[in-house]
Amino acid sequence: MPDKAIRNLLYISAVQSQSGEGVLSLQSRINIGVLSRDFEVSLAVVGPVTVEGLHRLRVDLGPVRVTGGFEKSGADRDCDKGLRRLMKSRFGETKLNARLQTTIQRNVDAFDAVVVDGLLSWPYRPVETNIPVAFIPYGQGAASEGDDMTSAESDLREPYLMEVSSQVDMLFIRPSLASKLSEQGVSMRRLQYSFSHPTGAKPTLAEVDFNLTEPRIGFNGYLGDKGNVASLMWFLEEIWPVAQRSIPGVEFHIVGSAPSRELQQKIARLSRVVLHWSTDDRQLLDQRCRVVVEPLLFESHVDAKLINAMARGIPTVTTRHAVRRAHFRMRSGVVVSDSREEMVVAINRLMSDSIQWKQAAREGMVAAREQLPRFELAHCIRRELNRFSRATLRV
């Protein structure tokens, strides 16, 4: 693998036509968001997708490039026999798109790693390459709307999955489903990644008591990231001055690492704004923050940021712009503001109304606990690909 600061990853995923919105499944979106922290992600979309759908993926997930939706051609061929039933049920046909296959193969040398997401994406993997290929067999196209677990259980019964699993080096799936694959004969060497858990990737979970908090607003994010800093500066310039005038004694606590000297100086000049140099989001709890803000105007990994905020047991206020890009299952766990004025009103209400505060905290925790297994899987993929990268560079 070339020694370079920016590593490029190709993510191949199939259209989730029954997901309700967003073109791809929730798990796929989460994976892309999490992997985008360490890789420049390019996305190849398998299956019927419109130009509008591809554009939406660019806006929502922020990949470097998105390809897919190619017209049929005379070079299209039937997929393997073992995949035909599944492909027919999902896409209504059994032909593989030769143009998409060719595009992926021609550009494979531009990537440092490839993630193949689901059985329907497997035929589009690059061949005859030494680039590491990670395979996620949970499947695409669930029987119930947006339910990845139902999809996984269904695809685990596919005989074709056993054939594919015998060819991969890195296989990722949730531990309960990995156990079922092991029972069916998939080797532990290939399944080992599925039983490992990411260290430090899980957000801090807590049951926060309103009466033990203070009138403090919290923000958590890596301050070496331009998107995070841009959103933070928007809040400091547009929201914080109004909040100071409207909320008696309010403080703003910023938790993050690697702030630039310029950012440090800006924060130091502000009244009642405290910078905590830390990578531990528990600081928001230790500082007894009553509300957390996630402006999310410029970041690409919106789902990943929201789930971490919701999981902490502190009510989270975000922007309408953020939830337009987030998967619909995230929206029940945050308080959404349509304007600067509404954000201040929402923060003020949560600061003073314990009943509404408890309801918002509870809804965030419920939504977070439902989604966290998906994030654990995504972080496991991220960690192992990073580990492989470091090992290869040492060689």
Secondary structure as the mmCIF struct_conf table of DSSP 4:
data_model
#
loop_
_struct_conf.conf_type_id
_struct_conf.id
_struct_conf.beg_label_comp_id
_struct_conf.beg_label_asym_id
_struct_conf.beg_label_seq_id
_struct_conf.end_label_comp_id
_struct_conf.end_label_asym_id
_struct_conf.end_label_seq_id
BEND BEND1 ALA A 5 ILE A 6
STRN STRN1 ARG A 7 ALA A 14
TURN_TY1_P TURN_TY1_P1 SER A 17 GLN A 18
BEND BEND2 SER A 19 LEU A 24
HELX_RH_AL_P HELX_RH_AL_P1 LEU A 26 LEU A 35
TURN_TY1_P TURN_TY1_P2 SER A 36 ASP A 38
STRN STRN2 PHE A 39 VAL A 46
BEND BEND3 GLY A 47 GLY A 47
HELX_RH_AL_P HELX_RH_AL_P2 VAL A 51 LEU A 61
BEND BEND4 VAL A 64 VAL A 64
STRN STRN3 ARG A 65 GLY A 68
HELX_LH_PP_P HELX_LH_PP_P1 PHE A 70 LYS A 72
TURN_TY1_P TURN_TY1_P3 GLY A 74 ALA A 75
STRN STRN4 ARG A 77 ASP A 78
HELX_LH_PP_P HELX_LH_PP_P2 CYS A 79 ASP A 80
HELX_RH_AL_P HELX_RH_AL_P3 LYS A 81 PHE A 91
BEND BEND5 GLY A 92 GLY A 92
STRN STRN5 LYS A 95 LEU A 96
HELX_RH_AL_P HELX_RH_AL_P4 ALA A 98 ARG A 106
TURN_TY1_P TURN_TY1_P4 ASN A 107 ASN A 107
HELX_RH_3T_P HELX_RH_3T_P1 VAL A 108 ALA A 110
BEND BEND6 ASP A 112 ASP A 112
STRN STRN6 ALA A 113 ASP A 117
BEND BEND7 GLY A 118 GLY A 118
HELX_RH_3T_P HELX_RH_3T_P2 LEU A 119 TYR A 124
BEND BEND8 ARG A 125 ARG A 125
BEND BEND9 GLU A 128 GLU A 128
BEND BEND10 ILE A 131 ILE A 131
STRN STRN7 VAL A 133 ILE A 136
TURN_TY1_P TURN_TY1_P5 PRO A 137 TYR A 138
BEND BEND11 GLN A 140 GLN A 140
BEND BEND12 ALA A 143 SER A 144
TURN_TY1_P TURN_TY1_P6 GLU A 145 GLY A 146
HELX_RH_AL_P HELX_RH_AL_P5 ASP A 148 ASP A 155
TURN_TY1_P TURN_TY1_P7 LEU A 156 ARG A 157
HELX_RH_AL_P HELX_RH_AL_P6 PRO A 159 SER A 165
TURN_TY1_P TURN_TY1_P8 SER A 166 GLN A 167
BEND BEND13 ASP A 169 ASP A 169
STRN STRN8 MET A 170 LEU A 171
HELX_RH_AL_P HELX_RH_AL_P7 PRO A 175 GLU A 183
TURN_TY1_P TURN_TY1_P9 GLN A 184 GLY A 185
HELX_RH_AL_P HELX_RH_AL_P8 MET A 188 LEU A 191
HELX_RH_3T_P HELX_RH_3T_P3 GLN A 192 PHE A 195
BEND BEND14 THR A 199 GLY A 200
BEND BEND15 LYS A 202 LYS A 202
HELX_LH_PP_P HELX_LH_PP_P3 PRO A 203 LEU A 205
HELX_RH_3T_P HELX_RH_3T_P4 PHE A 210 LEU A 212
STRN STRN9 GLU A 214 ASN A 220
TURN_TY1_P TURN_TY1_P10 LEU A 223 GLY A 224
BEND BEND16 ASP A 225 ASP A 225
HELX_RH_AL_P HELX_RH_AL_P9 LYS A 226 TRP A 234
HELX_RH_PI_P HELX_RH_PI_P1 PHE A 235 ILE A 239
HELX_RH_AL_P HELX_RH_AL_P10 TRP A 240 SER A 246
BEND BEND17 ILE A 247 ILE A 247
TURN_TY1_P TURN_TY1_P11 PRO A 248 GLY A 249
STRN STRN10 GLU A 251 GLY A 256
BEND BEND18 SER A 257 SER A 257
HELX_RH_AL_P HELX_RH_AL_P11 ARG A 261 ALA A 268
TURN_TY1_P TURN_TY1_P12 ARG A 269 ARG A 269
BEND BEND19 LEU A 270 LEU A 270
TURN_TY1_P TURN_TY1_P13 SER A 271 ARG A 272
STRN STRN11 VAL A 273 TRP A 277
BEND BEND20 THR A 279 THR A 279
TURN_TY1_P TURN_TY1_P14 ASP A 281 ARG A 282
HELX_RH_AL_P HELX_RH_AL_P12 GLN A 283 ASP A 286
TURN_TY1_P TURN_TY1_P15 GLN A 287 ARG A 288
STRN STRN12 CYS A 289 GLU A 294
BEND BEND21 LEU A 297 PHE A 298
BEND BEND22 SER A 300 SER A 300
HELX_RH_AL_P HELX_RH_AL_P13 VAL A 302 ALA A 311
TURN_TY1_P TURN_TY1_P16 ARG A 312 GLY A 313
BEND BEND23 ILE A 314 ILE A 314
STRN STRN13 THR A 316 THR A 319
HELX_RH_AL_P HELX_RH_AL_P14 ARG A 320 ARG A 325
BEND BEND24 ALA A 326 ALA A 326
HELX_RH_3T_P HELX_RH_3T_P5 PHE A 328 GLY A 333
BEND BEND25 VAL A 334 VAL A 334
STRN STRN14 VAL A 335 SER A 337
BEND BEND26 ASP A 338 SER A 339
HELX_RH_AL_P HELX_RH_AL_P15 ARG A 340 SER A 352
HELX_RH_AL_P HELX_RH_AL_P16 SER A 354 ARG A 394
#
